[in-house]
Amino acid sequence: MTTQITSFTDYKNIFDQSIQSPEKFWAKEAQTFEWHSIWDTVLDYDFDTPSISWFVNGKLNITVNCLDRHLPEHSNRVAYTWIPNNPDEISRSYTYQELYDLVCKCANALKSYNITKGDRVCIYMPMIPEAVIAMLACARIGAVHTVVFAGFSSEALVNRIIDAEAKLVITTDGAFRGPGEIPLKEMVDTALSSKTTTVEHVIVYKRTNSEVTMTPKRDIFWDSFMDNQPAECPPEIMDSEDPLFILYTSGSTGKPKGIVHTCGGYMVYTEYSFRNVFHYEPHDTYWCTADIGWITGHSYIVYGPLLAGAQSILFEGVPTYPDPGRFWNICQDYKVTQFYTSPTAIRKLESFGDEYVKSYDLTSLKTLGSVGEPINKDAWEWYFTIVGGGNCQIVDTWWQTETGGILISSLSQVTPSKAGYAAYPLPGIMPIILDENGAEITTPNTEGFLCIAHPWPSMLRTIHNDHQRFQRTYFSRFKGTYFTGDSAKLSPDGLLKIIGRVDDVINVSGHRLGTAEIEEALNSHPDISESAVIGYPHSIKGEGIYAFVKCIEDTHSEENLISELTNHIALVIGKIARPDKIQIVPDLPKTRSGKIMRRILRKLAMGEKDSLGDTSTLVNPEIIESLSRGIIPA
Ligand code: WTA
């Protein structure tokens, strides 16, 4: 029997049991899945090495659990209703049987292009069903997918392709996004011609029917790739700890980290968390608006909902096209019951006023989810009152690319919610808040470092090709515990509040970006000698990007240089990383050892010039006055 938590008391009991005997708790969850052969040990771990194995020696294929096990009983159940960017284009539904057939065909096609177990396949696609099909087809044959968000630039794409040593890329001719089009295939071509890679083939799905250049032998259109492939493909038998996917995310150094997730634990946790957080019930229609290029798309558009046999919406477009009522229009027309989006989207839609929401009938909604960044009280209230009509529970879900699934959240219809609080750990999750010395903070309202004391099944297992960085980033700051990089505090009644990152990662519209990554990109511009990037509070995006840059020599007009740098960042990383503010400075505040004091820049950017704190270690204190004069106001 799967654990379905039904009341707050029930939650407390189950939580206590899960903490007392975590292995027993997780074994019970895992037993609800189809395994080719069962594990012999539930958990084997050592946080020092670190090495983490769940369901040791268990054999399975996650797609058997996503697809086969719902057949034939639920063959006609809709897995996805796909809604195109353009509201005039017809939506399409895919039943579990249809999805199964397409995944098998695609899996066979991949095999026919020599993709085998362990090979990496890069997926660079818009939000279309074929992206999900491609991911599942990889999993079917044991290939490791690495999805790259289609908003990333050619350069960001090729760096990920190289790091993952991908053998094949799946893309589209172009992508529709709001009123615009993005030439994805052209971007893949640029990526592959800019550096040497291991890519042998590029598969191109025709989405926009725009003209593309096909490189003979290397490039194949999706239709001929899929043509004549049988709709049955035996699942590759995977070890529980074989990798399922690599997903790149930003860290505090310049190079993105390839987060590795494995098959068994990820399967168990994404289904368990999906079912309990969203309170999904048969005949519900669930919609997560994330992009499959992020972890939320992986865990809560693809794997979690399919494992639970859910019926979901897959949306290609953006919240404001053709107008800011688009989300609500879809919720009304498809009778969406669970809606999961980001605080940035909520704030943005709120800024257009209530009328767009009020013109639609949203009475089907039961649960409203939020993810990716702290949701401020005002946006929370608007979401609750205006979108939910005061009748829906808000689940503020805290988690990370690294955690694979939601670790802290209220559970819809089970545990209470409170504005500004991610609330409670899911049963099986053991958060602790530590002070600088690693001592646990139990005093309410005292901020500290958020750590997780015990492994959970969907945690990352390593950073691709860099196990040392894995150890350093997550297990060295505090011994014997996983360090999240976030700070948090507890309320007197035991609810967790997430405050924000304590490392050099900023969260712009729910997108994680490393300040070092943006600085490296700025410094690669020939006219820039040095830069320092910080995050500052932004009313819509949560955080905005403020870049202080120092030029090699004064050759440009300031205006030209700023627009050049903005374009340069879009080319090196992608539009999402374009700074909101660029200040050209004569120098940066530095310590004697040459370290840039970002703390001072942060204070200046927030207009707190009079509370800079200790500046005695600065080698160039005279710079402060001129920096302060140049601060770009909000
Ligand atoms: C932040 C997204 C506050 C946090 C799933 C975390 C949040 C980072 C919340 C991970 C939340 C995510 N409240 N902050 N509900 N959810 N975060 O890897 O700083 O893109 O460490 O995963 O987003 O971002 P990532």
Residues whose N, C-alpha, C, O or C-beta is under 5 A from the ligand:
A	BS01	WTA	S370 V371 G372 E373 P374 I375 D396 T397 W398 W399 Q400 T401 E402 A422 T484 D486 I498 G500 R501 G510 R512
